[in-house]
């Protein structure tokens, strides 16, 4: 079983670096040499046929790492060209030493004049973890030329232009093929815009002791499909359906019955003992025909919903609910029931109109819904997805699943989880309805709200990846996930 990967903010990693220097008496230049050597060995292994190596270096320690890579590549007999913004001068002692070593080995640094030559591989060492602004004009020009070359790029620590904490790019950013992160994994590499730029992400601890930073609390944790067994243990032989919970899916306004059907089947395929559906009378026959295992009830008002609420373990409210009087009345009855809730889609849009603390709820907004829940715009949510998720937790006192590339799950008193699975093919109508059912099913089977949200989002994303591997991302349907949900809900 693969354990979660701790993720840290840039300031935490800098503190780790300083601690290593102070406690282990490892000079900063030695750490830089280790980073450069690790990067060079990775480059040589990944692109063994490369002979012309281009390295772009900035003024910080990231640039120093680049000078070390350049020196190792030159010593190995490769043609190496190092470029820097005009007037660049290293700012740290370690970077100055790395530059001096590069020059002593016969290397030189060329000031960028708007043109970069043809190379087999580029090494991006312009900016490290400290960038929180758009790149300078010269650096932006270098980034644009590297991206236009369409050659492989190895980014050191973080692709230049990407904020290491948020994953946001305020201007141009390097399109990396491979990113090698040093000492510890950075939060920003696993969510938001960074997912478009960092390519494959690997980590090298620079041979520092694994327990050295044990006292430092991660800012987040990355969970991957190999860890699903943590939440999905095999059932005992004498199990019965009453032990596995009862999910009631509420939604399916006229013309939107498919949404609540997807929710119910998501719950069933994730192993809930019983799944019921409360929907419009007009949708009952179609739903019974399509999925007879879901106990479907015609519910035209809150009074008819009451007996169903009593029998349910967890309520999944929102898929196809609509924002009319019917949806409002059913949502209000669900909120007043005191039952654990998973709220999605129109349930979230209705909550915006009457905000209230929801300590019994799991909210599953996409960025647009999150923006409405917070009273900000979509761009602000995406600029710092961690901050947006935390703001939602604080405002609604609920567990929050902020969907998107690198879904973030946050909750009161919890270290956020980042979902290390999922693909762009899942950006289609109905995927969120399935997710609501999956999370509700795991919550009904005994996982806490936070655990159900993390495990459900991970299981859903992993199933989406499995489905995409078979038929591709484009054209992926929410219902394509169902056979994979069943299989992955029973990890070996």
C-alpha positions in Angstrom: 0.0 0.0 0.0 1.4 3.4 -1.0 1.3 5.9 1.8 0.4 9.5 1.2 3.2 11.8 0.1 3.8 14.8 2.3 3.6 18.1 0.5 5.2 21.3 1.8 5.1 25.0 1.1 8.2 26.8 -0.2 9.0 28.4 3.1 8.9 25.0 4.8 11.4 23.5 2.3 13.7 26.5 2.7 13.6 25.8 6.5 14.4 22.2 5.8 17.4 23.3 3.7 18.6 25.6 6.5 18.1 22.8 9.1 20.2 20.4 7.1 23.0 22.9 6.8 22.9 23.7 10.5 22.2 20.3 12.0 24.1 18.0 9.6 26.9 20.5 8.8 26.2 19.9 5.1 27.4 23.1 3.3 24.9 24.8 1.0 27.3 24.2 -2.0 27.3 20.4 -1.2 23.5 20.3 -1.3 23.6 22.2 -4.6 26.1 19.7 -6.0 23.9 16.8 -4.9 20.9 18.4 -6.7 22.9 19.1 -9.8 24.3 15.6 -9.9 20.9 14.0 -9.4 19.5 16.1 -12.2 22.3 15.2 -14.6 22.0 11.5 -13.8 18.3 11.7 -14.5 18.8 13.6 -17.7 21.4 11.1 -19.0 19.1 8.1 -18.1 16.0 9.7 -19.6 17.5 11.1 -22.8 20.7 8.9 -23.5 21.0 10.0 -27.1 21.1 13.7 -26.3 24.4 15.4 -27.1 23.6 19.1 -27.0 22.4 20.3 -23.6 21.0 23.8 -23.1 20.8 25.2 -19.6 19.0 28.4 -18.7 20.1 29.8 -15.3 18.7 32.5 -13.0 20.3 34.4 -10.2 19.2 32.2 -7.2 20.1 28.8 -6.0 18.0 27.2 -8.7 20.4 28.8 -11.2 23.3 27.4 -9.2 21.8 23.9 -9.6 21.8 24.6 -13.3 25.5 25.5 -13.4 26.2 22.2 -11.6 24.2 20.2 -14.2 26.1 22.0 -17.0 29.5 21.2 -15.4 28.6 17.5 -15.1 27.3 17.4 -18.7 30.4 19.1 -20.0 32.7 16.7 -18.1 30.8 13.8 -19.7 31.8 15.1 -23.1 28.5 16.8 -24.1 28.1 20.1 -25.9 26.7 22.4 -23.3 25.4 26.0 -23.7 24.4 28.0 -20.6 22.2 31.1 -21.0 21.2 33.7 -18.5 19.2 37.0 -18.5 21.3 40.0 -19.4 23.2 41.3 -16.4 22.5 38.3 -14.3 24.6 38.0 -11.1 24.2 35.1 -8.6 22.7 36.3 -5.4 23.9 33.5 -3.0 27.4 32.3 -2.0 26.5 28.7 -3.2 25.3 29.9 -6.6 28.4 32.1 -7.0 30.6 29.1 -6.2 28.7 26.9 -8.7 29.2 29.6 -11.4 32.9 29.8 -10.6 33.2 26.0 -10.8 31.4 26.1 -14.2 33.8 28.7 -15.5 36.8 26.9 -14.1 35.8 23.8 -16.1 36.0 25.9 -19.2 32.3 26.8 -19.5 30.9 30.2 -20.3 27.6 32.0 -19.8 25.8 33.6 -22.7 23.5 36.6 -22.1 20.1 35.9 -23.7 19.7 38.2 -26.7 16.3 37.0 -27.9 17.5 33.8 -29.6 18.2 30.4 -28.4 20.1 27.8 -30.5 18.9 24.3 -31.3 19.4 21.8 -28.5 18.5 18.2 -27.8 17.4 18.8 -24.2 16.8 22.0 -22.2 17.4 22.3 -18.4 15.2 24.9 -16.8 17.0 26.5 -13.8 15.7 30.1 -14.1 13.5 30.3 -11.0 13.1 28.1 -8.0 10.5 27.9 -5.3 10.5 31.6 -4.4 8.7 33.1 -7.5 5.4 34.7 -6.7 5.3 37.2 -9.5 5.4 37.1 -13.3 8.8 36.4 -14.8 11.0 39.3 -15.8 10.8 40.4 -19.5 14.1 38.6 -20.3 13.1 35.5 -18.5 9.7 35.4 -20.2 11.4 35.6 -23.5 13.6 32.7 -22.6 10.6 30.7 -21.5 8.8 31.4 -24.7 11.7 30.3 -26.8 12.2 27.1 -24.8 8.5 26.2 -25.2 8.6 27.0 -28.9 11.5 24.6 -29.4 9.3 21.6 -28.6 12.4 19.9 -27.3 12.3 17.9 -24.0 12.7 20.0 -20.9 14.0 19.0 -17.5 12.8 21.5 -14.9 14.8 21.8 -11.6 12.5 21.9 -8.5 9.6 23.8 -10.2 9.0 24.8 -13.8 9.9 28.4 -14.0 6.9 30.7 -13.8 4.9 28.3 -11.6 4.2 29.3 -8.0 5.5 26.5 -5.8 2.8 27.0 -3.2 -0.3 27.4 -5.4 0.5 25.9 -8.8 -0.6 29.1 -10.4 1.3 30.9 -13.2 1.0 34.7 -13.2 2.7 34.9 -16.6 4.7 32.7 -18.9 5.7 29.3 -17.5 8.1 26.6 -18.8 6.4 23.6 -20.3 8.4 20.8 -18.7 8.6 17.2 -19.8 10.0 16.2 -16.4 10.3 18.0 -13.1 12.8 16.9 -10.5 11.8 18.4 -7.1 14.5 18.5 -4.4 14.4 17.7 -0.6 10.6 17.6 -0.4 7.5 17.7 -2.6 6.0 21.2 -3.2 2.3 21.8 -2.8 1.9 23.7 -6.0 3.2 21.0 -8.3 0.1 18.8 -7.9 -2.9 21.0 -8.5 -4.3 23.7 -10.8 -2.3 25.2 -13.7 0.9 23.4 -12.7 -0.7 20.1 -14.0 -0.4 21.6 -17.5 3.3 22.5 -17.1 5.2 20.2 -14.8 5.0 17.0 -16.8 6.1 13.9 -14.9 7.2 14.9 -11.3 9.9 13.1 -9.5 11.4 13.7 -6.1 15.0 13.5 -4.8 15.7 14.0 -1.1 19.4 14.8 -1.7 20.3 11.9 0.6 19.1 13.7 3.7 17.8 11.5 6.6 14.2 10.5 6.1 13.3 11.3 9.7 15.0 14.7 9.8 11.8 16.7 9.1 9.3 14.4 10.9 8.3 17.2 13.3 7.3 19.5 10.4 3.6 19.2 9.7 2.9 18.9 5.9 0.8 21.6 4.3 -1.0 18.8 2.4 -0.7 15.2 1.4 -0.8 13.6 -2.0 -2.9 10.4 -2.2 -2.6 8.0 -5.1 -4.6 4.9 -6.2 -2.0 2.5 -4.7 -3.2 3.7 -1.3 -6.9 2.8 -1.7 -6.6 -0.3 0.4 -6.2 1.9 3.4 -9.9 2.7 3.3 -11.3 -0.3 1.4 -10.4 -3.4 3.4 -12.0 -6.7 2.4 -15.4 -7.5 3.9 -15.8 -10.3 6.5 -17.5 -13.5 5.3 -20.6 -13.0 7.4 -21.4 -9.5 6.1 -25.0 -8.4 5.3 -26.4 -5.4 3.5 -27.4 -3.6 6.7 -23.8 -3.2 7.7 -23.0 -1.3 4.5 -25.3 1.7 4.8 -28.2 3.2 3.0 -27.8 6.1 0.7 -30.7 8.2 -0.4 -30.1 10.2 -3.6 -32.4 13.3 -3.9 -32.8 15.0 -7.3 -34.0 14.5 -10.8 -36.2 17.4 -11.6 -38.1 17.1 -14.9 -35.6 16.5 -17.7 -32.7 15.8 -15.3 -33.5 12.3 -14.1 -30.2 11.0 -15.6 -28.2 12.9 -13.0 -29.8 11.2 -10.0 -29.6 7.8 -11.7 -25.8 8.3 -12.1 -25.5 9.2 -8.5 -27.4 6.1 -7.4 -25.4 3.8 -9.5 -22.2 5.4 -8.3 -23.3 4.5 -4.8 -24.2 1.0 -5.7 -21.0 0.3 -7.6 -19.0 1.5 -4.6 -20.6 -1.1 -2.4 -23.4 0.6 -0.4 -25.8 -1.9 1.1 -29.0 -0.1 -0.1 -29.5 2.9 -2.5 -32.8 4.7 -2.7 -33.8 7.6 -5.0 -36.3 10.4 -4.3 -37.2 11.9 -7.6 -40.1 13.4 -9.7 -42.9 11.0 -10.6 -42.2 11.5 -14.3 -38.7 10.0 -13.9 -39.6 6.9 -11.9 -40.4 4.5 -14.7 -37.2 5.3 -16.7 -35.0 5.0 -13.6 -36.5 1.7 -12.5 -36.0 0.3 -16.0 -32.4 1.5 -16.2 -31.3 0.5 -12.7 -33.8 -1.7 -10.9 -31.4 -2.1 -7.9 -32.0 1.5 -6.9 -35.2 1.7 -4.9 -36.9 4.6 -6.7 -39.7 6.7 -5.1 -41.9 9.4 -6.6 -41.6 12.4 -4.3 -43.4 15.5 -5.1 -43.1 17.4 -1.8 -41.2 17.4 1.5 -43.9 15.4 3.3 -43.4 12.5 0.9 -39.7 12.7 1.5 -39.9 12.4 5.3 -40.2 8.6 5.7 -37.3 8.1 3.2 -35.1 10.4 5.3 -35.7 8.4 8.4 -34.4 5.2 6.8 -31.3 6.6 5.2 -27.8 6.6 6.5 -26.4 9.3 4.2 -28.2 11.8 1.9 -26.7 12.7 -1.6 -28.5 15.9 -2.6 -28.2 17.9 -5.7 -27.8 15.8 -8.9 -30.5 17.2 -11.2 -32.3 18.9 -8.3 -33.0 22.1 -10.1 -33.4 25.5 -8.3 -37.2 25.7 -8.4 -39.7 25.3 -5.5 -39.5 21.5 -5.6 -35.7 21.4 -5.3 -35.8 24.1 -2.6 -38.3 22.2 -0.4 -36.4 18.9 -0.7 -33.1 20.5 0.1 -34.5 22.2 3.1 -36.0 18.9 4.4 -32.6 17.2 3.9 -30.8 20.0 5.8 -33.3 19.9 8.6 -33.1 16.1 9.0 -29.7 16.2 10.7 -28.5 13.3 8.5 -25.0 13.3 7.0 -25.0 15.0 3.6 -23.2 15.1 0.4 -24.1 18.3 -1.4 -23.4 18.9 -5.1 -24.7 20.8 -8.2 -27.9 22.7 -7.6 -27.8 21.9 -3.9 -24.7 24.1 -3.8 -26.3 26.8 -5.9 -29.3 26.9 -3.5 -26.9 27.1 -0.5 -25.4 30.2 -2.0 -28.7 32.0 -1.7 -29.0 31.1 2.0 -25.6 30.4 3.4 -25.4 28.6 6.7 -22.9 26.4 8.6 -23.1 22.8 7.4 -21.0 20.7 9.9 -22.8 17.5 8.8 -22.0 18.0 5.1 -19.5 17.2 2.4 -19.5 19.9 -0.3 -18.3 18.9 -3.7 -18.0 22.1 -5.8 -16.2 22.6 -9.1 -14.3 25.9 -9.3 -17.3 27.9 -10.6 -19.5 26.6 -7.7 -16.8 27.3 -5.2 -16.5 30.9 -6.5 -20.3 31.4 -6.0 -20.1 29.9 -2.5 -17.3 32.3 -1.6 -18.6 35.3 -3.4 -15.5 35.7 -5.6 -14.7 34.9 -9.2 -13.5 31.7 -10.8 -10.0 33.1 -11.5 -9.5 33.9 -7.8 -10.4 30.3 -6.9 -8.0 28.8 -9.4 -5.2 31.3 -8.5 -4.9 29.6 -5.1 -6.9 26.4 -4.8 -5.6 25.6 -1.4 -6.7 28.9 0.0 -10.1 28.6 -1.7 -10.7 25.1 -0.2 -9.7 26.3 3.3 -12.0 29.4 2.9 -14.9 27.1 2.1 -14.1 25.0 5.2 -14.0 28.0 7.4 -17.2 29.5 6.0 -19.4 26.4 6.0 -17.7 24.3 8.7 -17.9 21.4 6.3 -15.6 18.9 4.5 -14.9 20.3 1.0 -14.0 18.5 -2.2 -12.7 21.2 -4.6 -12.8 19.4 -7.9 -10.5 20.0 -10.9 -7.0 19.1 -11.9 -5.5 18.0 -8.6 -8.7 17.9 -6.6 -8.2 19.2 -3.1 -10.1 17.7 -0.1 -10.1 19.8 3.0 -11.9 19.6 6.3 -12.0 21.2 9.8 -8.8 20.3 11.7 -7.5 18.2 8.8 -4.4 18.4 6.7 -5.7 18.7 3.1 -5.4 15.9 0.7 -4.6 16.3 -3.0 -5.9 13.6 -5.4 -3.1 12.2 -7.5 -5.3 10.8 -10.2 -7.8 11.9 -12.8 -7.6 13.2 -16.4 -9.1 15.9 -18.6 -11.6 13.4 -20.1 -13.5 13.6 -16.9 -14.4 17.2 -17.5 -17.9 16.3 -18.7 -21.4 16.6 -17.4 -22.5 13.9 -15.0 -19.0 13.0 -13.6 -19.8 15.0 -10.4 -23.1 13.1 -10.0 -21.2 9.8 -10.0 -18.7 11.3 -7.5 -21.5 12.3 -5.1 -22.8 8.7 -5.1 -19.3 7.3 -4.5 -18.5 9.6 -1.6 -22.0 9.1 0.0 -21.6 5.3 -0.3 -18.2 5.3 1.5 -19.5 7.6 4.2 -22.5 5.2 4.7 -20.1 2.3 5.0 -18.5 3.8 8.0 -15.8 6.2 6.8 -15.7 9.6 8.5 -16.8 12.5 6.3 -13.2 13.5 5.6 -12.0 9.9 4.9 -15.0 9.3 2.6 -14.3 12.5 0.7 -10.7 11.6 0.2 -11.2 7.9 -0.6 -14.2 8.7 -2.8 -12.5 11.4 -4.8 -9.5 9.1 -5.3 -11.5 6.0 -6.3 -13.6 8.1 -8.7 -10.5 9.6 -10.3 -8.7 6.3 -10.5 -11.7 4.8 -12.2 -11.7 7.6 -14.7 -8.1 7.0 -15.5 -8.7 3.3 -16.0 -11.6 4.0 -18.4 -9.5 6.5 -20.3 -6.7 4.0 -20.8 -9.2 1.7 -22.6 -10.9 4.2 -25.0 -9.1 7.5 -24.6 -10.0 10.7 -22.8 -12.1 12.4 -25.4 -15.6 11.0 -25.4 -15.3 9.5 -21.9 -18.8 9.1 -20.3 -19.6 9.1 -16.6 -21.2 5.6 -17.0 -17.9 4.3 -18.4 -16.5 4.5 -14.8 -18.9 2.0 -13.3 -17.1 -1.3 -14.0 -13.8 0.2 -12.9 -15.4 1.6 -9.7 -16.5 -1.9 -8.8 -13.1 -3.4 -9.5 -11.1 -0.7 -7.7 -13.4 -0.7 -4.7 -12.1 -4.2 -4.1 -8.3 -3.6 -4.1 -6.2 -6.7 -3.9 
